[in-house]
Amino acid sequence: SSPAFRPAGSTAVMGNLCSRRKTEDPEKLNLLLKEEFSWNGLRQDRIDMYYNAKEKLFDEYHEKYKLDPEDPGWLNKVAEPEPKEVVKTLLMRRAVALVHALMPLEEEKPTLLKLKQKSIVSDGKWNAFQEAEGECHSELAAIKAEAQLLNIPQQAVISTAVQFYKSHGLDWPEGGDIPCPKGMPRGTKVTWTGSDNDVPSGSIGVVLSGVQNEADKVKVQFPKGAWSFSVRELITVSDDVCDPPEPFKNGMKVKWVGSDEDIPAGEVGEVVGGFPDGRIRVKFAKGAWAFSGPELLNEDGSVIVKDPRDEIPTIHPDATSAPVFQMEVTLNRQKGQRMGLALNHEPPLDAPGRDSQPSALMISQVINGGYAAEYNEGQKDPDRRLKPGDRVLAVVDASVPKEARKPVGGDSKAMLEVITRDGNAVTPLVFIVVRPLGPPLRFKMGQRVLANCGAEMGWKAGIVVRVWEENQQKERVPYVIQLERPPQIVMAPKDHDQYVKIAPLRFAIGDDVMCRREGGWHKGTIVKTNDKGPDGEENAYRIKVEATGKDCWAPADSNAFIRAILRFNKGDKVLANVDHKFVPGIIEETYGPNFCYGIKLEGEEKRVTAPFDDDVFVKAAE
């Protein structure tokens, strides 16, 4: 498809390569701003749906009709009326949504203007109104331009949209000359629950209109003709459904390898279509969903296609170290109270060469009735609880003054002596604990990578935020990645370049940056990239610190070590975007762990955060 079909700023967020049948919703940005001027807003979903349908139509017919994406009139070369009818219907839905947003603004404007002239309305509210009005007029111009390309009179599309909105509200279309039943509007793509020679199982049609004197029926255009159906016989499908990929066929009986509340284990479904990304649409008793080929079995339970990921080794050849979670645990037991942990020496006491290498204590069991079980019960965060498999690397006697505290580590016998000294009298104790999270990986949490988000989105930059997490199919995946744009979460199913790879460095030699050093963030300049540090290890950047003139190293291109210099400082007055409205606030924190700014809203106790330093989220106060 061609980006020329979609104006700048209009983006459709598609499913990612790693998504499964039911992908979890993307994480919400934590900017929740109060409104200063309330309006209905434009329907971005309808704008995206229109351009997606147009792009899909081009992809489907560009070879057949030798379509040129630079030719604005390419749509007129497509002879099939059915797909063009869908595009026209979606443009009208977009126009109806514009009327829904613009009509109240036009009604309110005279009153608001009078109040503005009398200084009763604040400049902020008036500016917000003008921004809303400007958005609507930009959308109006875009709709008129698209109408011209579709050979629809420009004024007719808006006047018709007004008529439809007054008659049907925002939920139009409900038919043409003959209204369609509610819930099955004109232009809806559907499949028939039955099948015959004219409409084979899995055939996709488009609702054309209602049926005269038949309130529960619609007329549907299928490839071989148009017929009337009861809405109870039809299932709506998304705009991008197509024929299933080989070796799957419409009507084929299959089973899902998993199960949930919608699809019980062993239930047989029927293939009713496919998607451009290679997934297969299967209808079950409670509905139809999309699956990858390896997720489906034949009716007898045999494999249809092998999962190509099975051929990829779990551990990448370049993976150097197993990821671990490290924490400090303060155990404030009563004097004489047993810790209640079964601890094993690692390596074992009788292991050859043990005395020449560091040793640790591995928790093999948390014993009921001991203090550790009591500690675990008081932890709301399950990750903070002690678990079998945790390794105690060091123990600190916290009963002595801070200046006298020394960690005892690297010697499991010495650590056990501190824990049990004087009949378990030492309290509180601090354990330095590490928890293995899974097999070795190439990338660490906080590292910047590129994630393969499928044919529509391509490779997107993001940050590894978690490792070895379970997906919805209860499979452990190596990486959970927070994309920078669009701000959503994806999962990489394997540690392989097919799914995830290192991102290009963000900064070049000579760039001014902020680097993390003892005591906080310091300004510096990049003097070398991909440089070896004093210890001989590879680092992403070598940075000269402005305040000291000394060099430091960032081991990875991660926000944990290096960042772009922010535009605003603590105490600066800004406008923060919450729910698409800008409200005043003051910067309270910069360079947060997962955000750029912490902003206290003016006149409120609430604080919001801006994940990125751009005008979409925060801008200078006017």
ZAMARGU-4260 file (C-alpha; in steps of 0.2 Angstrom, whole numbers, plus 5000, padded with zeros to 4 digits):
<rodrens>
0) 5000/5000/5000 | 5005/5018/4997 | 5007/5031/5011 | 5000/5043/4998 | 4983/5037/5002
5) 4984/5043/5020 | 4988/5061/5025 | 5002/5065/5037 | 4996/5062/5055 | 4983/5049/5051
10) 4990/5032/5057 | 4981/5016/5060 | 4988/5005/5074 | 4988/4987/5068 | 4991/4971/5077
15) 5009/4966/5079 | 5018/4951/5073 | 5019/4944/5090 | 5000/4946/5094 | 4990/4930/5096
20) 4971/4927/5096 | 4966/4939/5109 | 4980/4953/5111 | 4980/4962/5127 | 4975/4980/5126
25) 4990/4992/5124 | 4995/5000/5140 | 4987/5017/5143 | 4998/5033/5144 | 4997/5040/5161
30) 4992/5057/5156 | 4975/5061/5163 | 4971/5079/5161 | 4955/5089/5166 | 4945/5097/5152
35) 4945/5116/5149 | 4933/5115/5134 | 4922/5100/5131 | 4917/5094/5114 | 4913/5078/5105
40) 4930/5076/5096 | 4933/5068/5079 | 4931/5050/5077 | 4949/5044/5073 | 4943/5026/5072
45) 4932/5031/5057 | 4946/5041/5049 | 4958/5026/5050 | 4944/5014/5044 | 4942/5024/5028
50) 4960/5024/5024 | 4963/5006/5029 | 4949/5001/5017 | 4956/5012/5003 | 4974/5005/5005
55) 4967/4987/5006 | 4957/4990/4990 | 4973/4996/4981 | 4983/4981/4987 | 4969/4969/4981
60) 4968/4977/4964 | 4984/4986/4959 | 4991/4971/4949 | 4975/4967/4940 | 4972/4985/4934
65) 4991/4991/4935 | 4986/5005/4947 | 4998/5019/4950 | 4998/5025/4968 | 5003/5042/4962
70) 4988/5043/4951 | 4974/5052/4962 | 4961/5044/4950 | 4966/5026/4952 | 4950/5021/4961
75) 4940/5025/4945 | 4950/5011/4936 | 4943/4997/4947 | 4928/4990/4939 | 4921/4980/4953
80) 4907/4990/4962 | 4907/4981/4978 | 4924/4987/4986 | 4921/5005/4980 | 4904/5004/4988
85) 4912/5000/5004 | 4924/5014/5003 | 4910/5027/4999 | 4900/5021/5014 | 4915/5023/5025
90) 4918/5041/5019 | 4900/5044/5023 | 4902/5037/5040 | 4917/5048/5042 | 4907/5063/5037
95) 4893/5059/5049 | 4905/5059/5063 | 4911/5076/5058 | 4894/5083/5058 | 4892/5075/5076
100) 4907/5085/5081 | 4905/5101/5071 | 4887/5105/5073 | 4887/5108/5092 | 4903/5120/5089
105) 4893/5130/5076 | 4878/5132/5088 | 4889/5137/5103 | 4901/5149/5094 | 4890/5164/5093
110) 4886/5163/5112 | 4905/5159/5116 | 4911/5174/5105 | 4899/5186/5114 | 4906/5180/5131
115) 4924/5182/5125 | 4921/5200/5120 | 4915/5203/5137 | 4930/5194/5145 | 4919/5181/5153
120) 4927/5167/5144 | 4946/5164/5147 | 4959/5165/5133 | 4963/5146/5137 | 4945/5141/5134
125) 4943/5152/5118 | 4959/5145/5111 | 4954/5127/5115 | 4937/5131/5105 | 4947/5138/5091
130) 4958/5122/5090 | 4943/5111/5090 | 4935/5121/5076 | 4951/5121/5066 | 4952/5102/5068
135) 4934/5101/5061 | 4938/5112/5046 | 4954/5102/5042 | 4943/5086/5042 | 4930/5094/5031
140) 4943/5099/5018 | 4950/5081/5019 | 4933/5073/5016 | 4929/5085/5002 | 4945/5080/4993
145) 4941/5062/4995 | 4923/5064/4989 | 4930/5072/4973 | 4942/5057/4970 | 4926/5045/4972
150) 4916/5056/4960 | 4904/5062/4974 | 4899/5080/4973 | 4908/5089/4987 | 4894/5098/4994
155) 4882/5083/4992 | 4893/5072/5004 | 4891/5085/5018 | 4873/5089/5015 | 4869/5070/5015
160) 4879/5068/5030 | 4869/5081/5039 | 4853/5073/5034 | 4858/5056/5039 | 4864/5063/5056
165) 4848/5071/5059 | 4838/5056/5055 | 4849/5042/5062 | 4862/5050/5073 | 4880/5045/5074
170) 4876/5027/5071 | 4872/5029/5052 | 4872/5020/5040 | 4857/5010/5043 | 4853/5007/5024
175) 4850/5017/5008 | 4833/5020/5002 | 4827/5005/5013 | 4834/5006/5030 | 4844/4992/5037
180) 4841/4983/5054 | 4850/4991/5068 | 4867/4983/5071 | 4869/4978/5052 | 4872/4995/5043
185) 4875/4997/5025 | 4893/4993/5020 | 4895/4980/5034 | 4905/4965/5028 | 4897/4948/5033
190) 4898/4930/5030 | 4883/4918/5030 | 4881/4905/5043 | 4874/4893/5030 | 4881/4888/5013
195) 4876/4883/4995 | 4882/4883/4977 | 4880/4902/4976 | 4887/4907/4993 | 4900/4894/4998
200) 4905/4893/5016 | 4917/4907/5021 | 4911/4919/5006 | 4912/4937/5011 | 4898/4949/5006
205) 4893/4967/5009 | 4877/4974/5015 | 4869/4984/5002 | 4852/4989/5010 | 4837/4984/5020
210) 4823/4974/5013 | 4806/4981/5010 | 4793/4976/5023 | 4806/4964/5031 | 4812/4973/5046
215) 4825/4959/5051 | 4832/4957/5034 | 4846/4964/5023 | 4851/4963/5005 | 4869/4957/5004
220) 4881/4957/4989 | 4891/4941/4987 | 4904/4937/4973 | 4890/4927/4963 | 4876/4939/4966
225) 4865/4948/4979 | 4852/4940/4990 | 4841/4944/5005 | 4846/4936/5022 | 4839/4937/5040
230) 4852/4946/5051 | 4852/4931/5062 | 4860/4921/5048 | 4874/4933/5046 | 4891/4936/5055
235) 4900/4953/5054 | 4918/4952/5049 | 4932/4965/5049 | 4937/4974/5033 | 4953/4965/5031
240) 4946/4947/5030 | 4951/4938/5014 | 4953/4920/5009 | 4963/4909/5021 | 4981/4905/5017
245) 4986/4887/5011 | 4984/4874/5016 | 4968/4880/5025 | 4952/4881/5015 | 4935/4889/5019
250) 4924/4876/5027 | 4938/4866/5034 | 4935/4859/5051 | 4949/4863/5064 | 4952/4863/5083
255) 4962/4876/5093 | 4977/4870/5102 | 4972/4880/5118 | 4955/4883/5127 | 4946/4897/5137
260) 4929/4902/5142 | 4924/4905/5124 | 4931/4890/5116 | 4931/4874/5127 | 4945/4861/5124
265) 4942/4850/5109 | 4928/4861/5101 | 4928/4859/5083 | 4927/4876/5072 | 4925/4880/5054
270) 4938/4890/5044 | 4928/4905/5037 | 4942/4916/5030 | 4959/4923/5032 | 4969/4939/5035
275) 4983/4948/5024 | 4995/4944/5038 | 4993/4925/5036 | 4981/4922/5051 | 4966/4911/5049
280) 4948/4916/5054 | 4939/4902/5062 | 4920/4902/5068 | 4916/4893/5084 | 4900/4892/5093
285) 4902/4908/5103 | 4910/4918/5089 | 4924/4919/5076 | 4942/4924/5080 | 4959/4925/5071
290) 4973/4912/5074 | 4990/4908/5067 | 4992/4892/5057 | 5002/4883/5071 | 4988/4886/5083
295) 4976/4875/5073 | 4974/4856/5072 | 4964/4845/5061 | 4948/4838/5067 | 4957/4822/5073
300) 4970/4832/5082 | 4984/4830/5070 | 4996/4845/5065 | 4991/4855/5050 | 5007/4866/5049
305) 5022/4867/5060 | 5027/4882/5070 | 5042/4890/5062 | 5047/4896/5079 | 5050/4878/5085
310) 5065/4878/5074 | 5073/4893/5082 | 5083/4888/5098 | 5077/4895/5114 | 5095/4903/5118
315) 5102/4914/5105 | 5121/4910/5101 | 5125/4928/5106 | 5116/4928/5122 | 5129/4931/5136
320) 5120/4931/5153 | 5104/4925/5161 | 5093/4939/5166 | 5090/4941/5185 | 5080/4951/5197
325) 5090/4958/5211 | 5082/4965/5227 | 5086/4969/5245 | 5075/4961/5258 | 5075/4967/5276
330) 5070/4953/5288 | 5065/4961/5305 | 5062/4945/5315 | 5060/4943/5334 | 5076/4938/5343
335) 5078/4919/5343 | 5064/4917/5329 | 5069/4904/5316 | 5070/4911/5298 | 5060/4897/5291
340) 5071/4895/5275 | 5078/4879/5269 | 5095/4885/5262 | 5107/4875/5251 | 5125/4879/5249
345) 5129/4883/5231 | 5140/4875/5225 | 5139/4861/5238 | 5151/4860/5252 | 5159/4844/5245
350) 5160/4851/5227 | 5178/4850/5220 | 5187/4867/5220 | 5173/4875/5230 | 5185/4885/5241
355) 5192/4894/5226 | 5176/4901/5219 | 5162/4912/5226 | 5147/4903/5234 | 5129/4908/5239
360) 5114/4901/5248 | 5100/4895/5237 | 5082/4895/5245 | 5075/4877/5242 | 5059/4880/5253
365) 5050/4893/5262 | 5044/4884/5278 | 5027/4887/5286 | 5028/4894/5303 | 5045/4903/5301
370) 5048/4922/5299 | 5051/4921/5280 | 5033/4915/5278 | 5027/4929/5289 | 5037/4941/5279
375) 5029/4935/5263 | 5012/4936/5269 | 5015/4955/5272 | 5021/4958/5254 | 5007/4965/5242
380) 5019/4964/5227 | 5022/4945/5224 | 5039/4949/5216 | 5045/4955/5233 | 5042/4938/5241
385) 5055/4926/5244 | 5054/4910/5233 | 5062/4893/5230 | 5076/4896/5218 | 5081/4913/5225
390) 5099/4915/5228 | 5106/4925/5243 | 5122/4933/5238 | 5126/4943/5254 | 5119/4945/5271
395) 5120/4961/5281 | 5119/4963/5300 | 5107/4978/5301 | 5107/4978/5321 | 5123/4988/5321
400) 5125/5006/5316 | 5125/5010/5298 | 5143/5015/5297 | 5148/4999/5305 | 5138/4988/5293
405) 5147/4977/5281 | 5140/4964/5269 | 5145/4946/5271 | 5145/4939/5253 | 5153/4926/5242
410) 5155/4913/5256 | 5139/4903/5260 | 5146/4896/5276 | 5150/4914/5283 | 5132/4920/5278
415) 5124/4905/5286 | 5134/4909/5302 | 5127/4927/5302 | 5109/4921/5300 | 5110/4908/5314
420) 5122/4917/5326 | 5119/4916/5345 | 5103/4906/5342 | 5095/4917/5328 | 5098/4932/5339
425) 5104/4944/5325 | 5090/4955/5319 | 5086/4964/5308 | 5095/4956/5293 | 5096/4962/5276
430) 5097/4949/5262 | 5104/4953/5245 | 5094/4942/5234 | 5095/4938/5215 | 5081/4928/5206
435) 5085/4920/5189 | 5071/4925/5177 | 5075/4913/5163 | 5088/4907/5150 | 5101/4919/5144
440) 5096/4933/5133 | 5105/4946/5121 | 5096/4961/5128 | 5093/4968/5145 | 5078/4977/5153
445) 5079/4995/5148 | 5089/4992/5132 | 5083/5000/5116 | 5078/4988/5102 | 5068/4986/5086
450) 5053/4975/5087 | 5045/4967/5071 | 5027/4973/5072 | 5021/4965/5056 | 5019/4970/5038
455) 5008/4985/5041 | 5019/4993/5055 | 5036/4986/5051 | 5050/4988/5063 | 5047/4999/5078
460) 5059/5006/5091 | 5055/5002/5109 | 5062/4998/5126 | 5063/4981/5134 | 5053/4983/5150
465) 5051/4965/5156 | 5059/4948/5151 | 5052/4930/5152 | 5034/4935/5155 | 5019/4924/5151
470) 5008/4929/5136 | 4989/4925/5135 | 4992/4907/5130 | 5003/4905/5146 | 5018/4903/5135
475) 5034/4912/5142 | 5041/4924/5130 | 5058/4932/5131 | 5054/4951/5129 | 5040/4963/5133
480) 5043/4979/5123 | 5036/4996/5126 | 5036/5004/5108 | 5040/5023/5107 | 5028/5026/5093
485) 5014/5021/5094 | 5015/5020/5113 | 5009/5001/5115 | 5016/4985/5122 | 5022/4970/5111
490) 5029/4954/5115 | 5043/4945/5105 | 5040/4926/5105 | 5059/4922/5102 | 5076/4930/5105
495) 5079/4930/5087 | 5083/4943/5074 | 5067/4938/5065 | 5057/4946/5080 | 5069/4958/5089
500) 5086/4966/5085 | 5097/4979/5092 | 5091/4997/5088 | 5103/5009/5079 | 5112/5021/5092
505) 5101/5037/5095 | 5116/5048/5097 | 5131/5053/5087 | 5149/5059/5091 | 5147/5078/5096
510) 5129/5076/5103 | 5126/5084/5120 | 5117/5072/5131 | 5113/5068/5149 | 5122/5054/5157
515) 5118/5045/5173 | 5132/5046/5186 | 5133/5045/5205 | 5122/5058/5212 | 5110/5060/5197
520) 5110/5066/5179 | 5125/5076/5172 | 5127/5085/5155 | 5140/5078/5144 | 5146/5076/5125
525) 5147/5060/5115 | 5166/5058/5111 | 5165/5040/5104 | 5152/5026/5100 | 5154/5008/5102
530) 5169/5010/5113 | 5178/4999/5126 | 5179/5005/5143 | 5193/5004/5156 | 5187/4986/5160
535) 5188/4981/5142 | 5170/4978/5140 | 5160/4985/5125 | 5150/5001/5129 | 5137/5010/5118
540) 5145/5027/5121 | 5160/5036/5129 | 5154/5053/5136 | 5165/5068/5142 | 5156/5075/5158
545) 5154/5094/5156 | 5156/5097/5175 | 5172/5087/5178 | 5180/5085/5161 | 5182/5067/5164
550) 5175/5052/5153 | 5162/5040/5158 | 5154/5026/5148 | 5136/5021/5145 | 5136/5002/5143
555) 5120/5002/5133 | 5109/5014/5123 | 5096/5014/5137 | 5087/5028/5146 | 5094/5020/5162
560) 5111/5027/5157 | 5109/5040/5143 | 5096/5052/5138 | 5092/5067/5126 | 5093/5084/5136
565) 5075/5089/5141 | 5068/5105/5135 | 5061/5110/5152 | 5068/5110/5170 | 5061/5108/5187
570) 5050/5123/5191 | 5046/5127/5173 | 5027/5131/5169 | 5020/5120/5156 | 5004/5114/5148
575) 5002/5096/5150 | 4991/5085/5138 | 4977/5075/5146 | 4963/5068/5137 | 4968/5079/5122
580) 4967/5095/5132 | 4981/5106/5138 | 4980/5112/5156 | 4993/5122/5165 | 5006/5114/5177
585) 5023/5115/5185 | 5037/5103/5182 | 5041/5094/5198 | 5053/5080/5192 | 5064/5076/5177
590) 5072/5061/5170 | 5060/5049/5179 | 5063/5030/5178 | 5049/5028/5165 | 5045/5046/5160
595) 5053/5062/5155 | 5043/5074/5167 | 5032/5073/5182 | 5020/5088/5182 | 5009/5094/5196
600) 4993/5102/5189 | 4989/5119/5193 | 4976/5120/5208 | 4976/5102/5210 | 4985/5089/5221
605) 4985/5077/5206 | 5002/5074/5197 | 5004/5067/5179 | 5018/5061/5169 | 5024/5064/5152
610) 5032/5049/5144 | 5040/5058/5129 | 5047/5076/5128 | 5037/5082/5113 | 5023/5094/5111
615) 5010/5080/5110 | 5012/5077/5128 | 5019/5093/5135 | 5023/5111/5129 | 5028/5128/5135
620) 5015/5138/5144 | 5008/5152/5134
</rodrens>
